[in-house]
Amino acid sequence: MSGELPLNINIKEPRWDQSTFVGRANHFFTVTDPRNILLTNEQLENARKIIHDYRQGIVPPGLTENELWRAKYIYDSAFHPDTGEKMILIGRMSAQVPMNMTITGCMMTFYRTTPAVLFWQWINQSFNAVVNYTNRSGDAPLTVNELGTAYVSATTGAVATALGLNALTKHVSPLIGRFVPFAAVAAANCINIPLMRQRELKVGIPVTDENGNRLGESANAAKQAIAQVVISRILMAAPGMAIPPFIMNTLEKKAFLKEAAVILISRGSRG
């Protein structure tokens, strides 16, 4: 029935208790749900209308609490929390899983030749630049020059790290060489993120009290936050880039993979 949904549901905070692991897991699984990138503009705008109306004390007829929370997470997945602008599709959190899986797989597969290293490190840093720009602070927008400097510096750092380590690992175990993409990604994150958020380091980020009241800006808080982001980005990449090398190295030694490679090569030479 119309108007039965209470107006005291706090949709500014996550739906689940963030003091528990299960609550945090539910929240982040919902935030990064890849299905959200398939939503149409009409669905996104409908979610925005529901959230804006609810904040104004307007409850659409028949709206349930589950539908309200669904709208909140759809809205959060597509619209910037500070500016309210619709975010670039591949820069949204819902695009992180499919995009990172694809790029990471390609970096770890095509790492032996210089052109492949150049291309995939460039692709990865271009994607990272889009993500960082899309999720930038609304209080400290980046200029074109700052964005360009961060992008070029991170790409150069990643490529230099990858090519340098590739040269050093040519005469060691192939397993060691498979970790080169991870080292390049780690180095690039240490360059890219601080540069992309350099304005926050200069002017600070908003600091609020327990009631959400803004107290001012803090450069120290920005330093801590950016350091945590750098570390978390590296740790997030670790499972997908540090475990597969062991698996891939083991599989390549198996007879059936060697036979498959020989068959493919022979077919290619006949074609």
N, C-alpha and C positions, 0 to 999 in steps of 0.2 A: 504494500500500500504506500501511497505517496507520503513523503515526509517522515516515515517511521525510523529512518536511519539517524542515529544520534549525531550531533555536530561536534562532539568532544573527542573524536578519534584523532589522535596526533599523527597526521600523515607526513609531518616534517621528519619524523624519526623512522627507522626501519620497523617492519611489522614484528620481527622476532626479537627476543631478548638478546642483546649483544654481549651480555656478560657470560653467556654460555657458548661452548663450541658449536653445538647444534644450531643455536640461533644465528651465529655468525655464518655458518655454512649455508643455511637456508637463505639468508640475505644475499650472500655473494653468488650463490647458484642462480638466484633470480635476477640479480643485476647483470650477470654475464650470459644470460640465456640467449643462445644464438638465434632462436626463433624470432626474437624481436627485430632482427634486421630484415625479416620478411614482411613486416607489417606495412600496410599501405598508408599513404598520407592521410586518407580519411580516418583510418583507425587511430593514427597518432593525434590528429586534431580532435577527435572525439574524446580521447583520454585527456588531452589538455583542457578541454572544455569542462569535463567532469571535475578535474582537480581545481581549476579556477573557480568554478561555481561553488564547490564545497567549501573552499576557503572564504568565500563571500557569504556563506550560510545558506546556500541554495542546494537543495537535494533533489536531483531528478527523480521523477516518479518511478517507483519500483527498484531503485538502486539498492543493491545488497552490500554488505561490508566486504565480502570477497571481491565483488566487482569494483568497489572503491580502491582496494589495495592493488588489484590488477591494473587499474588505470594509473595509480601512483607509480608503479614500477615501469609501465609503458612510457609514461611521461618522463620519468627520470632517465630512462634508457635513451631518449632521443633529444631532450631539450637541456640546454646548459643550465646548471643550478643557479648561477649568478645572473646571467644575461637573459635567460629564457629563450635564447635563439635555438633553432633546430641545428643539431650538430651534424658534421660531415659523417656520412654513413660509415666509412671504414674506420673512423676515429672513435666511434661509440664503443662502450664496454662490451656490448653484445656481439661486436665483430671480432673481439680479441681472440677467441678460441679458434675459429676457422682461419683467420688471417695468420695468426702466429703458427698454427700447425703447418700450414702450407709453406710459409717462408722458412721456418726452422727445418722442415724436411728437405727443402731444396738446398739450403745452406750446408746441411750435413751430407748431402748426396753429391753436390757439385762443388767440391772444395779443392780439387787437385790442380786445376789449371788456373792461370792468372785471369783470363777473361771471365771464367765462371765466378771466381772470387769477387772480382770487380762488380759484376752484374748483380749478384745476390746480396752482397753487402750494401750496395747502393739501394736496391729494392727495400732491404730491411730498414735502413736508416731513413729512407723516404717515408715508409710506413710509420716509423717511430715519430718522425717530425709531425706527421698528420695527427697522430694520437696526442702528442704533447700540446700541439696548437689547439686541437679541438677541446681538450680538457684543461686549458689554461685558466688561471684565476681571472675572474671578471673585474677584479679590483686593480689588476696590474697587466693590462693588455700589452702584447708584444708589438714592436714596430717591425716593418718589413726587413730592415737592416739587421735587427736582433735575430729574427727568425732565420734569415739567410746565413748569418754567421754561425748560428748553432747547427744548422743543417750541414753546411760545408765542413765545419770542424769535426762533427761526429762522423760523417761519411769518410773524411780523410783519415781520422783516427782508427776507424774500424778496418778500412782497407789496408792501411800501413801495418796494423797489428797482424791481420790475417796473412798478408804477403810475407812479412818478416818472419812470422812463426812457421809458415809453410817452408820457407828457405831453410830454417834451422832444423826442421823435423824431417827433411828428406832422407836422412841417413839413420833414422831411428825407427822404432816399431810403428807400423801403420796405425796402431791404436792411439798413439800419441797424437798423430796428425788429425785424428777425428775430433780432438778437443780444440783445435784451432778456431773453428767458428764460435765456440762458446767464449773463448778468450777475447775474440774480436768484439762480440756483443757486449761483454762486460766492460771492455775498454771504452766502447762507444757510449754506453750508459753513463759512465763517469764523466764524459765530456758533454754529452747531449743535454741531459736533464738540467744540470746547473746553468748551462747557457740559455736553454729554452725558458728558464724561470728566473733569469738574472734580475729582472725588474723587481721580483718579489724579494730578492736578497737585498736590494737597494732600499725599497720603500716599506718592506715588511708585509705581513699577511694579517688579516683581521683576527683579533682576539676577543672572545666573548666569555661572559660568565656562565654559570650553570643554568641560567634562565634564558640564554640566547641573546642577552643584551650586549651590544658591541662596546668594547672598552677602549679600543684603539688598534694600532698596528704594531707588530713586533718583527724586527729583522732577525732576532735570535730564534724566534719560533719558525721563521722561514728556513733558516739554516738547518734546524733540526728536522723539519718536515722534508726538505729536499734530500738530506742525507739518508733519511729513512726510505724515501722513494727509490733512490739509487740502489741501496742494499736490497730492497724488496724486489726491484726489477731483475737484479742479478739472480737472486734466490728463486724467483718465479721461473726464470729461464733454465735453472739448473736441472730439474727433473727431466725436462724434454731434451736437453742438450748434453747432459753428463752421463745419463744412464744408457741411452741408445747406442753410443759408441761401443760399449762392451757387447751388447746384443748383436750389432751389425758385424763387429769383428769376428765374433764366434760363428755367426751364420755363414760368413764368406768362406770359412774354412770347411764347411760341410760339402760333401761330394755332390749332392743334388743341385746346389747352387752353381758349382763349377761346371757341371754338365749342362745346366740350363744356359749358362753364359756361352759355352762353346756352341750350342745349338743356335742361339740367337746370332752369334757372330758369323757362323757358317751360312745361315739363311740370308743375312745381310749382304755377305759377299756374293752370293748367287743372284740376289736381287739387283 
